[in-house]
């Protein structure tokens, strides 16, 4: 059953250098060895209820286990340290149907 990791950034980036490093690390090895598909990547957001977030990313994985393995894997964990310094996010795994 598919699973999705959602990254929701509610406010703008406050450290662009750290965000650039996060993006570089993800490009180079962030999904290495993992079956991840980018479904949405900071596209235009239309809020239908509540305030609009500053940015949204949706990644698809074959299963919740694959999503967890990617998130907790060494490649993403190394990159994540830069994201945490760059901006506030809410991140969650959602199981598909």
N, C-alpha and C positions, 0 to 999 in steps of 0.2 A: 504494500500500500504506500503510495507516495507520501512524502512529508515536505514541508516547506519551512525554511528559516526566514523570518521577517526581521528586518532591521528598520526601526522607525526612529528618525532623528527629528526631535521636536523643535530644536533651536539651531541656528546657524553654527557652523564650525568656528571654534574660537582659537585654534592653533593650526594654521594652514600647512606649516612645515611638517607637523606630526601626521596630518591627514595625507599629505603627499607621500610620506614614507610608508604609511599603511597601504595606500593604493599601490605603490611600487612593489612592496612585498607580496601583496595578493596577486598582482600580475605575474610575478616571477615564480611563485610556488604555492600560492594560497589554496588552489584546488588540486594540487599534484596528487595523483593516485586516487582521487575521489570522483564519483559520478555526480557532478553538480551541474545544474543548468540554470543560467540566469534568466529569470522570467520578467523581472522589472528591475531597473537600475536608475534611480533618481530621475524618472520621467515626471511629466506634469502630473500634479495631484489635484483632484477636485474633491474637496471635503463635502460630503453629503450630510454629515452630522458631526458636531464638535469642531474644534479648530483644526485647520489643515497642518500637517507636519511639514517640516522643512525638507525632508527627503525620505524616501522609502526604497528599500531593496528587497526583492523576493527571490530566493534561491530554491530550486526544486531538487529533491533527492529521491532515490527509489524507496527509501524507508526511513523511519524515525531513527533506527540504529545507524544508518549511513549519515544522517544529518548530525547526530550526536558525535559520531566518530570524526567527522570533518571539523566540527566546532572545537572539540577537545584535542584534536591532533596538533602535533608540534608546529606545523606550518602556519595554521591559523592562529594558534595561541601566541606565537612570536609576533605576528602582525597586529593582533588585537591590542597589544600593549600600547601601540601608537594610536589606535583609534580611541582608546580610553583617555588619552591625553588630549586628543583633538576635539572631541565633541561628546555630548550626552546622547545615548541611544537607549531604546528599549529593544531587546532582542528576544525572540521566542521561536519555538518549534511548534508547528501546527500540523497535525496528522490529517492527511487527505481522506477522501471517501472512495 
